[in-house]
Every structure is written in C-alpha cells, then in structure tokens.
Amino acid sequence: MTLRVGISGFGLAGRYFHAPLLVSTGFELVGAVTKNEERIAHLREDYPGAKAVSTIDDLLELGLDLLVVASANTAHASDAIAGVRAGVPVVVDKPMGRTLAETQEIVDISTVTGVPVTTYFNRLWDSDALTIKKILADGVIGKAFRLESRFERFRPEPNPTAWRERSSSLDGGGNLLDLQPHLISTALDWFGPAELTYASVRSIRGYADDDVVLTLKHESGVDSYLAASAIIGAPGPRIRLSGDEGSLIINDLDPQESFLRAGKRPVDGRWSEDTRSGAKIYRGDEIIECESVPGNYALFYHHVREAILGKGDWPVSTSSAIAVATIIDQARALTIR
C-alpha cells in the first residue's frame, strides 16, 4: 500500500534527509511547502509528480497519510499542530520544539486529538548507536560506567548562509538545538533516564551557541559527557564508551549523511553502500577490531509506515521527545544563572 506524504520545507533536511528515505520505504511524496524558486525547481526535478505549495494548509488539502515537518525550527510547533488538528500523523524533525513548552504543547494536542506525532531522532539508527546496543547486550566491555559522545568540528568562520549558525536560540539556532538533541536522545536510549548535572552553552565565534558541553548522570549509574562544538581544532573520537572490562572507541561518523548529501539513497529501505563506522575495543595495550553494525536511517520510516498501518509502535515516543526537551531547557537555564 502506497502512503501519501507531504513535507513542510524542501531545503537541506526535506530534500536530502527525509524525501529519499520516505520514497525508499514506500511513501509517495505528493507535495512540499516552499516558496523558494530554486527549491521548487529541485522538487520538480527530483519528484515530478509532487506539487509545490505556499502554506501548510494547502499541503494538508492534498489528502495526506503523513506530514513531515522539515521547516525552520521557528515553524516546527505551528506546522506540527496544524497537521495534528487536521487529523494527519506527523513526523517533526529535531528539535520537536525550541523549548519544553512548545514540545509539550504539540504532545498535549496529539494526546487530546488521538493523532500520533513523533520526532526524527535519526541518529538512533546510526552505525555507532546500533553497534553500542550490540556491545552492551553482548557484555563485551563489562559494566558500562562512562560515555563520551561528541560532534566536534573546526569551523573558525561561521557559514554566512547557515541560519542555524547565526540565529539565536529563540529563533531556533545554535548547537544546543541542532546537535545536542542527537547526543541526548542516543544517551537516554542506551542508558535510560538521566539528570543534567552540568551545562556549558556558549558562543566562541560571536553568533549562535557553537560550543556546548552537557553532563548527564543516568539512573543506571552511567555518566554521559556530551559535546557539540564547531570550534575544536583537534576533534576527539566520535564515541568512547568505557566499562569495567574495556573501552569501545568509534572515531568515524556514520557515513549515511554524506551519502545522502551526495544524492545517494537506499533502495527498498536498504543501502547498497557500506554504512558501518569503524569500531575497536581497547584493553590497555590490547586493541581488538570490533565488528560494527551497519547504520540505516530508513528503518525510522519503516517503523513510521508500520505504525500508520497499525502494525507496530511509533519509532520515537513522545516521552522521549519530552525527556530531551526537558534537558535542553535545563541546560539553557543552568547556563543563564
């Protein structure tokens, strides 16, 4: 059964990170909200049967089975609420809302109307995320006690065309809203509920927050150190997860984002390319190659499709979205003091 989907926004997120995965998992892209002439041309080039519309209301009139909100962060809440009120299930790109209040409003309206909503924490299907789950299940490093997870880059000059780098947090900009949702959501998925114990949210380059470090203490006993920065000259490993019997090191980013940006896409929900991140187990001087699990973002939309058809659960629960939004709000408040 082909399901009809519309996307609010057809920029980088809509064109590269949602549309290819949707089509790969059996959705038909029937329309997108965009007024930008270049993006309208991209939509016509990529999906000739899809219609470019000017407003979210116009999109919802196309008879959708699913709405994907990939608009600017300032419009996430209003677009998602419009979809839910129209009776259309909604996927919201991260962050679901700029604040806990916005996120809670979306969830509350979803609960009252009975129309489901979920958020796109796609990094749960990264190679490193799936590899860590396997390592933990197999007990390879013993009892885990410390996670270091980071997205670090060195970009001394902000990108003049990147609104996330120049907009305030109120306008949805900065790494606290862009990259930390990935780090927080995966840490909570691996190790369960956590309390924020430390937060540093600051701007080194003078624009949006570009250097953000959070520390979480999980009820399971694990401490997570989460760093998202655009101004680190010597980036650390993507992951260092330590247990009482060794440490797992993953240096490389999952390659799916680079594949999608290059125009590659999975077919029938599967990648033909190798989507594994290299992983090693360290035990002092002993270093062992670790077989990593291939990443696959298409699994997110496979689960969305199954949920719409009544065959499974939504891939990311609203309680997960609320938990991430709560920590982000706390980090912002802790830094302001």
C-alpha positions as CSV (number, residue, x, y, z in Angstrom):
1,M,0.0,0.0,0.0
2,T,1.4,3.4,-1.0
3,L,1.0,6.1,1.6
4,R,0.8,9.8,0.7
5,V,3.3,12.1,2.4
6,G,3.8,15.9,2.3
7,I,6.9,17.7,3.6
8,S,6.8,21.2,5.1
9,G,10.1,22.6,3.8
10,F,12.3,21.4,1.0
11,G,15.7,22.7,2.0
12,L,18.6,20.5,3.1
13,A,16.6,18.5,5.6
14,G,13.5,18.0,3.4
15,R,15.3,17.3,0.2
16,Y,18.2,15.1,1.4
17,F,17.3,13.7,4.9
18,H,13.6,12.9,4.5
19,A,12.4,12.6,1.0
20,P,14.8,9.9,-0.2
21,L,14.1,7.8,2.9
22,L,10.4,8.2,2.6
23,V,10.3,7.1,-1.0
24,S,12.6,4.2,-0.2
25,T,10.2,2.9,2.3
26,G,7.0,3.0,0.2
27,F,5.7,6.6,0.6
28,E,4.7,8.7,-2.3
29,L,5.8,12.3,-2.0
30,V,2.8,14.3,-3.2
31,G,3.7,17.8,-2.2
32,A,6.0,20.2,-0.3
33,V,5.7,23.7,1.2
34,T,8.2,26.0,-0.3
35,K,8.1,29.4,-1.9
36,N,11.8,29.4,-2.9
37,E,12.1,29.2,-6.7
38,E,15.4,27.1,-6.5
39,R,13.8,24.6,-4.2
40,I,10.6,24.5,-6.3
41,A,12.9,23.6,-9.2
42,H,14.6,20.9,-7.1
43,L,11.2,19.4,-6.1
44,R,10.2,19.2,-9.8
45,E,13.5,17.7,-10.8
46,D,13.5,15.1,-8.0
47,Y,9.8,14.3,-7.8
48,P,7.9,15.5,-10.9
49,G,4.6,14.3,-9.6
50,A,4.9,16.4,-6.4
51,K,3.2,19.7,-6.0
52,A,4.9,22.8,-4.6
53,V,2.5,24.8,-2.3
54,S,2.8,28.0,-0.4
55,T,1.3,27.1,3.0
56,I,0.9,24.3,5.4
57,D,-2.9,24.5,4.9
58,D,-2.5,24.0,1.2
59,L,-0.3,20.9,1.8
60,L,-2.8,19.4,4.2
61,E,-5.5,19.6,1.5
62,L,-3.6,17.1,-0.7
63,G,-5.0,14.1,1.2
64,L,-2.0,13.1,3.3
65,D,-1.4,9.9,5.3
66,L,1.7,11.6,6.8
67,L,3.0,15.1,7.3
68,V,6.8,15.6,7.8
69,V,7.8,18.9,9.3
70,A,11.2,19.8,8.0
71,S,10.7,23.6,8.1
72,A,12.8,26.1,10.1
73,N,12.8,25.5,13.8
74,T,10.6,28.5,14.4
75,A,7.8,26.8,12.5
76,H,8.0,23.3,13.9
77,A,5.3,23.8,16.6
78,S,2.8,25.6,14.4
79,D,3.3,23.2,11.5
80,A,3.0,20.1,13.7
81,I,-0.1,21.4,15.5
82,A,-1.7,22.2,12.1
83,G,-1.1,18.6,11.0
84,V,-2.4,17.0,14.2
85,R,-5.5,19.2,14.2
86,A,-6.2,18.2,10.6
87,G,-6.1,14.5,11.7
88,V,-2.8,13.7,9.9
89,P,0.0,11.8,11.7
90,V,3.1,13.9,12.0
91,V,6.9,13.5,12.0
92,V,8.8,16.5,13.3
93,D,12.5,17.0,12.5
94,K,14.5,17.6,15.6
95,P,14.1,19.5,17.8
96,M,10.4,18.9,18.0
97,G,10.0,22.3,19.7
98,R,12.5,25.1,20.5
99,T,11.5,24.8,24.2
100,L,9.9,22.3,26.5
101,A,6.7,24.4,26.4
102,E,6.5,24.1,22.6
103,T,7.2,20.4,22.7
104,Q,4.7,19.8,25.5
105,E,2.0,21.7,23.5
106,I,2.5,19.5,20.5
107,V,2.3,16.4,22.6
108,D,-0.7,17.6,24.5
109,I,-2.7,18.3,21.4
110,S,-1.7,15.0,19.9
111,T,-2.9,13.3,23.1
112,V,-6.2,15.1,23.1
113,T,-6.9,14.5,19.4
114,G,-5.6,11.0,19.3
115,V,-3.5,11.9,16.3
116,P,0.1,10.5,16.6
117,V,3.2,12.6,16.5
118,T,6.8,11.5,16.6
119,T,10.2,13.2,16.2
120,Y,13.1,12.5,13.8
121,F,15.9,11.3,16.1
122,N,17.5,9.5,13.2
123,R,20.9,9.1,14.9
124,L,19.3,6.2,16.9
125,W,19.8,4.3,13.6
126,D,23.5,5.4,13.2
127,S,26.0,2.6,12.9
128,D,27.6,3.7,16.2
129,A,24.2,3.7,18.0
130,L,23.3,0.2,16.8
131,T,26.9,-1.1,17.5
132,I,26.7,0.2,21.1
133,K,23.4,-1.6,21.7
134,K,25.0,-4.8,20.5
135,I,28.2,-4.3,22.6
136,L,26.1,-3.7,25.7
137,A,23.8,-6.7,25.0
138,D,26.9,-8.9,24.5
139,G,28.7,-7.6,27.6
140,V,31.9,-7.1,25.6
141,I,33.2,-4.2,27.8
142,G,31.6,-5.4,31.1
143,K,29.6,-2.9,33.1
144,A,29.5,0.5,31.4
145,F,30.1,3.5,33.6
146,R,31.2,6.4,31.3
147,L,30.1,7.6,27.9
148,E,31.9,10.3,25.9
149,S,29.9,11.2,22.8
150,R,30.7,14.2,20.6
151,F,30.1,16.0,17.4
152,E,33.2,18.3,17.1
153,R,34.3,20.2,14.1
154,F,36.7,23.1,13.3
155,R,35.0,25.9,11.5
156,P,36.6,29.2,12.7
157,E,34.4,31.3,10.4
158,P,30.6,30.8,10.5
159,N,28.8,29.9,7.3
160,P,27.1,33.1,6.2
161,T,24.3,31.2,4.6
162,A,23.6,28.8,7.5
163,W,20.8,30.3,9.6
164,R,21.5,27.8,12.5
165,E,24.9,29.3,13.0
166,R,23.7,32.9,13.1
167,S,20.3,32.7,14.7
168,S,19.6,33.0,18.4
169,S,18.2,30.0,20.4
170,L,14.9,31.9,20.4
171,D,14.9,31.7,16.6
172,G,16.0,28.0,16.7
173,G,19.7,28.4,16.1
174,G,22.8,27.0,17.8
175,N,24.2,23.6,18.7
176,L,22.1,23.1,21.8
177,L,19.1,22.7,19.4
178,D,20.9,21.3,16.4
179,L,23.4,18.7,17.6
180,Q,22.7,18.1,21.3
181,P,19.3,16.5,20.6
182,H,21.2,13.7,18.8
183,L,23.6,13.3,21.7
184,I,21.0,13.4,24.4
185,S,18.5,11.1,22.6
186,T,21.1,8.4,22.0
187,A,22.5,8.6,25.5
188,L,19.0,8.2,27.0
189,D,18.2,5.4,24.6
190,W,21.4,3.5,25.7
191,F,21.4,4.1,29.4
192,G,17.9,5.3,30.4
193,P,16.6,8.3,32.4
194,A,19.2,10.9,33.5
195,E,19.6,14.1,35.4
196,L,21.5,17.0,34.0
197,T,24.4,17.8,36.3
198,Y,26.5,20.3,34.3
199,A,25.9,22.5,31.3
200,S,28.1,25.0,29.4
201,V,26.3,26.7,26.5
202,R,28.3,29.4,24.9
203,S,29.3,31.2,21.7
204,I,33.0,31.3,20.8
205,R,32.6,32.9,17.4
206,G,30.1,35.6,18.5
207,Y,27.0,34.3,16.8
208,A,24.8,31.3,17.9
209,D,25.9,29.0,20.6
210,D,28.7,26.9,19.0
211,D,30.3,25.2,21.9
212,V,28.0,23.1,24.2
213,V,29.0,20.6,26.8
214,L,26.5,18.7,28.9
215,T,27.0,16.1,31.6
216,L,24.2,13.6,32.5
217,K,24.0,11.2,35.4
218,H,21.8,8.2,34.5
219,E,19.8,6.3,37.0
220,S,21.6,3.2,35.7
221,G,24.9,4.5,37.1
222,V,26.4,5.7,33.8
223,D,27.7,9.2,33.4
224,S,27.4,10.8,29.9
225,Y,29.7,13.6,28.7
226,L,28.1,15.2,25.6
227,A,30.0,17.7,23.5
228,A,28.8,19.6,20.4
229,S,31.2,22.2,19.0
230,A,32.1,23.9,15.8
231,I,35.4,25.3,17.1
232,I,37.5,22.4,18.2
233,G,40.9,22.2,16.3
234,A,41.6,18.6,17.3
235,P,38.2,16.8,17.5
236,G,38.1,13.8,19.8
237,P,36.7,10.3,18.9
238,R,33.0,10.2,18.0
239,I,32.4,7.8,20.9
240,R,34.4,6.5,23.8
241,L,32.3,4.2,25.9
242,S,34.1,2.7,29.0
243,G,33.2,-0.4,31.0
244,D,35.0,-2.2,33.8
245,E,36.4,-4.7,31.1
246,G,37.4,-2.3,28.4
247,S,36.6,0.7,26.2
248,L,34.8,0.9,22.9
249,I,36.3,3.6,20.5
250,I,34.5,4.8,17.4
251,N,36.4,7.5,15.6
252,D,34.4,8.0,12.4
253,L,30.9,9.5,11.8
254,D,28.3,7.2,10.3
255,P,28.6,7.8,6.5
256,Q,24.8,8.0,5.8
257,E,24.7,11.8,6.0
258,S,27.5,12.2,3.5
259,F,25.8,9.6,1.2
260,L,22.5,11.5,1.3
261,R,24.2,14.9,0.7
262,A,25.8,13.3,-2.3
263,G,22.5,12.3,-3.7
264,K,22.7,8.6,-2.9
265,R,19.7,6.8,-1.4
266,P,18.7,3.4,-0.1
267,V,16.6,1.2,-2.3
268,D,13.6,-0.6,-0.8
269,G,14.8,0.5,2.7
270,R,18.4,-0.9,2.2
271,W,21.7,0.7,1.4
272,S,24.0,-0.9,-1.2
273,E,26.9,1.2,0.3
274,D,28.8,0.2,3.4
275,T,27.2,2.2,6.3
276,R,29.4,0.9,9.1
277,S,31.6,3.0,11.4
278,G,34.9,1.5,12.4
279,A,35.0,0.3,16.0
280,K,37.7,-1.0,18.3
281,I,37.8,-2.4,21.8
282,Y,40.7,-1.2,23.9
283,R,42.0,-3.1,27.0
284,G,45.2,-1.2,27.8
285,D,47.8,-2.2,25.3
286,E,45.4,-4.8,23.8
287,I,43.4,-3.4,20.8
288,I,40.8,-5.6,19.1
289,E,38.9,-4.9,15.9
290,C,35.1,-4.8,16.6
291,E,32.6,-5.7,14.0
292,S,30.2,-2.8,13.8
293,V,26.5,-2.9,12.8
294,P,25.5,-1.1,9.6
295,G,23.5,2.1,10.1
296,N,20.2,2.6,8.3
297,Y,18.0,5.7,8.7
298,A,15.4,4.2,6.5
299,L,14.4,2.0,9.5
300,F,12.9,5.1,11.1
301,Y,10.4,5.5,8.2
302,H,9.9,1.7,8.0
303,H,8.6,1.9,11.6
304,V,6.5,5.0,10.8
305,R,4.9,3.2,7.9
306,E,4.1,0.1,10.1
307,A,2.7,2.4,12.8
308,I,0.4,4.1,10.4
309,L,-0.8,0.8,9.1
310,G,-1.4,-0.4,12.7
311,K,1.3,-3.0,12.6
312,G,3.8,-1.5,15.2
313,D,4.8,1.3,17.5
314,W,6.0,4.7,16.5
315,P,9.8,4.8,16.3
316,V,10.3,7.6,18.9
317,S,7.9,8.0,21.7
318,T,6.6,11.4,22.8
319,S,8.0,10.7,26.3
320,S,11.5,10.6,24.6
321,A,10.9,13.9,22.9
322,I,9.8,15.4,26.2
323,A,12.8,14.0,28.1
324,V,15.2,15.5,25.5
325,A,13.4,18.9,25.6
326,T,13.5,18.9,29.4
327,I,17.3,18.5,29.4
328,I,17.7,21.2,26.8
329,D,15.6,23.7,28.8
330,Q,17.5,22.8,31.9
331,A,20.9,23.3,30.2
332,R,19.8,26.7,28.9
333,A,18.6,27.8,32.4
334,L,21.7,26.4,34.1
335,T,23.9,28.4,31.8
336,I,22.0,31.6,32.3
337,R,22.4,31.6,36.1
